[in-house]
Amino acid sequence: MQFFSASDLDSALDFPALIDALAEGFRGGLTAPGRHHHTIARANEASATHLLMPAWSESAAGGDFIGVKIVNVFPGNSARGLPAVHGTYVLQSAETGESLAVLDGTRLTLWRTAAASALAARYLARGDARELLLVGAGALAPFLARAHASQRPISRVAIWNHRPEGARKLAASLAAEGFTARAVEKLEAAVREADIVSCATLSQAPLISGAWLRPGQHVDLIGAYNMQMREVDDAALQRARIFVDTPAALTEGGDVAQGLASGAISRADIVADLPALVSGAPGRGAAEEITLFKSVGAAIEDLAAAMWVWKRAGSR
């Protein structure tokens, strides 16, 4: 059995190759049942979440594999100087049941989550999108910058974070990679200037108002993974054409699920999910539209990424 560390995954994965792999996975051949979702109470801090995310492939997808990701989300880790998300991925053979590899699930999640957002942007963001705003400067943020830049001609990246020093640190890191990046402190002004707004936060209340959005923007929502969290308000949902990664986004996580539960939006407002988009469903219909993509994560994404790593390792 092989072990793939975070650095191993960084060596094996790249954008846009991973984005293409996810698109192929969503087109068919990969199966994922509902995730197991458990809330774990924590004394004197926000509750933690324990997730089990299984999936399997068929021969038509390029091999027989079973995979499961075990994920723990501990919001209180920010006070400890630790990432909120930790995970492990186990890849197995669907022919024999033997374990093939253990992968760093935390790093795998960063790669595949950014790839899913960029895959949606491939169909939903304007082709001339150049201004990217990252709302949140956590571990996922640099991956989002790289993934979106692989799909659109991003020329400038703005970063807003609830702790300004985090935004400044990320801006310096992205600048060292060659991005034109800057930290911003006025969120409303930054949203109004952006072509793509990508949010990855643990906010308990809406950060972005629909009144700030302008025609032609694409809004990418990744945080708000439970019903107590929110990144945009109802007005943003009502102004946008809404897309989701999978039907799970209609009942899990904040934003879209909350809007549906409250009646602010209806099922008819959900245009399509990622499997439909990659299979030919219409995405952005006009340059002036505001599009919104809500991601809650999918086991298909993890399996597609793990399969890609396994095959790349075998080809070396």
C-alpha positions as CSV (number, residue, x, y, z in Angstrom):
1,M,0.0,0.0,0.0
2,Q,1.3,3.4,-0.9
3,F,1.1,6.7,1.0
4,F,0.7,10.0,-0.7
5,S,1.7,13.0,1.4
6,A,0.6,16.6,0.8
7,S,3.9,17.2,-1.1
8,D,3.3,14.1,-3.2
9,L,-0.2,15.4,-4.1
10,D,1.3,18.8,-5.0
11,S,3.7,17.0,-7.4
12,A,1.1,14.8,-9.0
13,L,-1.8,17.3,-9.4
14,D,-2.1,20.4,-11.5
15,F,-4.7,22.7,-12.9
16,P,-6.3,22.4,-15.4
17,A,-5.7,18.6,-15.6
18,L,-7.5,17.9,-12.4
19,I,-10.4,20.1,-13.5
20,D,-10.7,17.9,-16.6
21,A,-10.6,14.8,-14.5
22,L,-13.5,16.0,-12.4
23,A,-15.5,16.9,-15.5
24,E,-15.0,13.3,-16.7
25,G,-16.0,11.9,-13.4
26,F,-19.2,14.0,-13.3
27,R,-20.1,12.8,-16.8
28,G,-20.5,9.3,-15.6
29,G,-18.8,6.1,-14.4
30,L,-18.5,7.3,-10.8
31,T,-21.1,6.6,-8.1
32,A,-21.5,8.3,-4.7
33,P,-24.2,7.7,-2.1
34,G,-25.2,10.3,0.4
35,R,-22.4,11.3,2.8
36,H,-22.5,10.4,6.5
37,H,-22.8,13.7,8.4
38,H,-22.4,13.9,12.1
39,T,-22.2,16.9,14.5
40,I,-19.9,16.6,17.5
41,A,-20.4,19.1,20.3
42,R,-17.3,20.8,21.6
43,A,-17.1,22.6,25.0
44,N,-16.6,26.3,24.8
45,E,-16.3,26.4,21.0
46,A,-18.3,25.8,17.8
47,S,-19.4,22.2,17.2
48,A,-17.2,20.0,15.0
49,T,-18.4,18.0,12.0
50,H,-17.4,14.4,11.1
51,L,-18.0,13.3,7.5
52,L,-17.7,10.0,5.8
53,M,-17.7,10.3,2.0
54,P,-17.7,7.0,0.0
55,A,-17.7,6.6,-3.8
56,W,-16.8,3.9,-6.4
57,S,-16.0,3.7,-10.0
58,E,-16.9,1.3,-12.9
59,S,-14.6,0.0,-15.6
60,A,-16.0,2.5,-18.1
61,A,-14.4,5.3,-15.9
62,G,-11.0,3.8,-16.4
63,G,-10.6,1.3,-13.7
64,D,-12.4,-0.3,-10.7
65,F,-11.9,1.7,-7.5
66,I,-13.6,2.2,-4.1
67,G,-12.7,5.3,-2.1
68,V,-13.8,6.9,1.1
69,K,-12.8,10.2,2.7
70,I,-12.9,10.7,6.4
71,V,-13.1,14.4,7.2
72,N,-13.2,16.4,10.5
73,V,-14.1,20.1,10.5
74,F,-13.1,21.8,13.7
75,P,-13.9,25.6,13.4
76,G,-12.2,26.2,16.8
77,N,-8.9,25.3,15.3
78,S,-8.4,28.9,14.1
79,A,-7.7,29.9,17.7
80,R,-5.1,27.2,17.9
81,G,-3.4,28.3,14.7
82,L,-4.4,25.1,13.0
83,P,-6.5,24.4,9.8
84,A,-10.2,23.9,10.4
85,V,-10.3,20.8,8.1
86,H,-8.4,17.6,8.5
87,G,-9.0,14.5,6.4
88,T,-7.7,11.1,5.2
89,Y,-8.5,9.4,2.0
90,V,-8.4,5.6,1.5
91,L,-8.3,4.2,-2.1
92,Q,-9.2,0.5,-2.6
93,S,-9.6,-1.9,-5.4
94,A,-13.1,-2.6,-6.4
95,E,-11.9,-5.9,-7.9
96,T,-10.3,-7.4,-4.8
97,G,-11.2,-5.0,-2.0
98,E,-7.6,-4.6,-1.0
99,S,-6.4,-1.2,0.1
100,L,-4.2,0.5,-2.5
101,A,-3.3,3.8,-1.0
102,V,-3.8,6.3,1.8
103,L,-3.7,9.9,0.7
104,D,-3.5,13.1,2.7
105,G,-7.2,14.0,2.6
106,T,-6.7,17.5,3.8
107,R,-4.6,18.4,0.8
108,L,-6.7,16.3,-1.6
109,T,-9.8,18.4,-0.4
110,L,-8.0,21.7,-1.2
111,W,-7.1,20.5,-4.7
112,R,-10.5,19.0,-5.6
113,T,-12.6,21.8,-4.0
114,A,-10.7,24.5,-6.0
115,A,-11.0,22.3,-9.1
116,A,-14.8,22.0,-8.7
117,S,-15.2,25.8,-8.4
118,A,-13.1,26.4,-11.5
119,L,-15.0,23.7,-13.4
120,A,-18.2,25.6,-12.6
121,A,-16.5,28.9,-13.7
122,R,-15.6,27.2,-17.0
123,Y,-19.4,27.3,-17.8
124,L,-20.6,30.2,-15.7
125,A,-17.9,33.0,-15.5
126,R,-17.6,35.4,-18.4
127,G,-14.8,34.5,-20.8
128,D,-13.2,37.9,-20.2
129,A,-13.2,37.7,-16.4
130,R,-10.0,39.3,-15.2
131,E,-10.7,40.5,-11.6
132,L,-10.8,37.8,-8.9
133,L,-11.8,38.5,-5.4
134,L,-11.0,36.0,-2.7
135,V,-13.2,36.3,0.4
136,G,-11.3,34.4,3.0
137,A,-7.5,33.9,3.2
138,G,-7.5,30.3,4.6
139,A,-5.7,27.3,3.2
140,L,-8.0,26.9,0.3
141,A,-7.6,30.5,-1.0
142,P,-4.3,30.1,-3.0
143,F,-5.7,27.0,-4.7
144,L,-8.8,28.9,-5.7
145,A,-6.6,31.6,-7.3
146,R,-4.5,29.0,-9.2
147,A,-7.6,27.1,-10.3
148,H,-9.6,30.1,-11.5
149,A,-6.5,31.5,-13.3
150,S,-6.3,28.3,-15.3
151,Q,-9.8,28.9,-16.7
152,R,-10.0,32.6,-17.1
153,P,-7.5,35.4,-17.9
154,I,-7.2,36.6,-14.3
155,S,-5.0,39.6,-14.2
156,R,-5.5,40.8,-10.7
157,V,-6.4,39.1,-7.4
158,A,-7.9,41.0,-4.4
159,I,-8.1,39.3,-1.0
160,W,-10.4,40.2,1.9
161,N,-10.2,38.5,5.2
162,H,-11.8,39.1,8.6
163,R,-8.3,39.4,9.9
164,P,-6.5,41.8,7.6
165,E,-3.1,40.4,8.3
166,G,-4.2,37.1,6.8
167,A,-5.1,38.9,3.6
168,R,-1.8,40.7,3.5
169,K,0.2,37.5,4.0
170,L,-1.7,35.7,1.2
171,A,-1.3,38.6,-1.1
172,A,2.5,38.5,-0.6
173,S,2.5,34.7,-1.2
174,L,0.5,35.0,-4.4
175,A,2.7,37.9,-5.6
176,A,5.7,35.6,-5.2
177,E,4.0,33.1,-7.5
178,G,3.6,35.8,-10.2
179,F,0.1,37.0,-9.4
180,T,-0.8,40.7,-9.2
181,A,-2.3,40.5,-5.8
182,R,-3.4,42.9,-3.1
183,A,-5.1,42.8,0.3
184,V,-8.3,44.9,0.6
185,E,-10.2,46.1,3.7
186,K,-13.4,47.5,2.1
187,L,-15.3,44.4,1.1
188,E,-18.2,46.2,-0.6
189,A,-15.9,48.1,-2.9
190,A,-13.9,45.0,-3.7
191,V,-17.1,43.0,-4.6
192,R,-18.3,45.8,-6.9
193,E,-15.0,45.7,-8.8
194,A,-14.7,41.9,-9.2
195,D,-15.6,39.7,-12.1
196,I,-15.5,36.6,-10.0
197,V,-16.2,36.6,-6.3
198,S,-14.9,33.4,-4.6
199,C,-15.9,32.9,-1.0
200,A,-14.4,30.3,1.4
201,T,-15.2,31.3,4.9
202,L,-16.7,30.0,8.1
203,S,-19.0,33.0,8.5
204,Q,-22.1,32.7,10.6
205,A,-23.8,35.7,8.9
206,P,-24.0,37.0,5.3
207,L,-20.8,38.8,4.2
208,I,-22.0,39.8,0.8
209,S,-25.1,41.8,0.0
210,G,-27.0,41.3,-3.3
211,A,-27.1,45.0,-3.6
212,W,-23.4,45.1,-4.2
213,L,-23.5,42.7,-7.2
214,R,-23.3,44.0,-10.7
215,P,-24.4,42.5,-14.1
216,G,-21.9,40.0,-15.5
217,Q,-20.4,38.8,-12.2
218,H,-19.9,35.2,-11.1
219,V,-20.2,34.3,-7.4
220,D,-18.5,31.2,-6.1
221,L,-19.7,30.0,-2.7
222,I,-17.6,27.3,-0.9
223,G,-17.9,28.0,2.8
224,A,-21.1,27.9,4.9
225,Y,-21.0,24.1,5.1
226,N,-23.9,23.8,7.6
227,M,-27.2,25.4,8.1
228,Q,-25.9,27.8,10.8
229,M,-23.5,29.5,8.3
230,R,-24.0,32.0,5.5
231,E,-21.9,33.9,3.0
232,V,-24.4,35.9,0.9
233,D,-27.9,37.3,1.7
234,D,-31.2,36.4,0.1
235,A,-31.0,39.3,-2.3
236,A,-27.9,37.8,-3.8
237,L,-29.7,34.5,-4.4
238,Q,-32.7,36.3,-5.9
239,R,-30.6,38.3,-8.3
240,A,-28.6,35.4,-9.6
241,R,-29.1,32.3,-11.8
242,I,-28.2,29.6,-9.3
243,F,-26.1,26.5,-9.9
244,V,-24.9,23.8,-7.5
245,D,-22.3,21.1,-7.4
246,T,-24.8,18.3,-6.6
247,P,-28.4,18.0,-5.3
248,A,-26.9,17.8,-1.7
249,A,-26.5,21.6,-1.9
250,L,-30.3,21.9,-1.8
251,T,-30.5,20.5,1.7
252,E,-27.0,20.8,3.2
253,G,-24.9,23.9,4.0
254,G,-25.9,27.5,4.2
255,D,-27.0,30.0,1.5
256,V,-28.9,28.0,-1.1
257,A,-30.4,25.4,1.3
258,Q,-31.3,28.2,3.7
259,G,-32.9,30.2,0.9
260,L,-35.0,27.2,-0.1
261,A,-36.0,26.5,3.5
262,S,-37.1,30.1,4.1
263,G,-38.9,30.5,0.8
264,A,-36.6,33.2,-0.4
265,I,-36.0,31.1,-3.5
266,S,-37.7,28.0,-4.9
267,R,-36.4,24.8,-6.6
268,A,-37.3,26.4,-9.9
269,D,-34.5,28.9,-9.3
270,I,-31.9,26.2,-9.3
271,V,-30.8,26.0,-12.9
272,A,-28.5,23.0,-13.0
273,D,-25.8,21.0,-11.1
274,L,-22.3,20.1,-12.2
275,P,-23.2,16.7,-13.7
276,A,-25.7,18.5,-15.9
277,L,-23.4,21.3,-16.9
278,V,-20.6,19.0,-18.0
279,S,-23.1,17.0,-19.9
280,G,-24.4,19.9,-22.0
281,A,-26.9,21.8,-19.9
282,P,-26.8,25.6,-20.6
283,G,-24.6,27.6,-18.3
284,R,-24.2,31.4,-18.6
285,G,-26.8,32.6,-21.0
286,A,-25.8,36.2,-21.5
287,A,-22.9,38.5,-20.6
288,E,-25.1,40.6,-18.3
289,E,-26.3,37.7,-16.1
290,I,-25.2,37.3,-12.5
291,T,-24.4,33.6,-11.9
292,L,-24.0,31.9,-8.6
293,F,-22.4,28.5,-7.8
294,K,-22.8,26.8,-4.4
295,S,-20.5,24.0,-3.6
296,V,-20.9,21.6,-0.6
297,G,-18.3,19.1,-1.9
298,A,-18.9,15.7,-3.5
299,A,-17.3,12.3,-3.0
300,I,-17.1,12.0,-6.8
301,E,-14.6,14.8,-6.8
302,D,-12.4,13.1,-4.2
303,L,-12.5,9.7,-6.0
304,A,-11.7,11.4,-9.4
305,A,-8.7,13.2,-7.8
306,A,-7.5,10.1,-6.0
307,M,-7.7,8.0,-9.2
308,W,-5.8,10.6,-11.1
309,V,-3.0,10.6,-8.4
310,W,-2.9,6.7,-8.5
311,K,-2.7,6.6,-12.3
312,R,0.0,9.3,-12.5
313,A,2.0,7.5,-9.9
314,G,1.8,4.3,-11.8
315,S,2.9,5.9,-15.0
316,R,6.1,7.2,-13.5
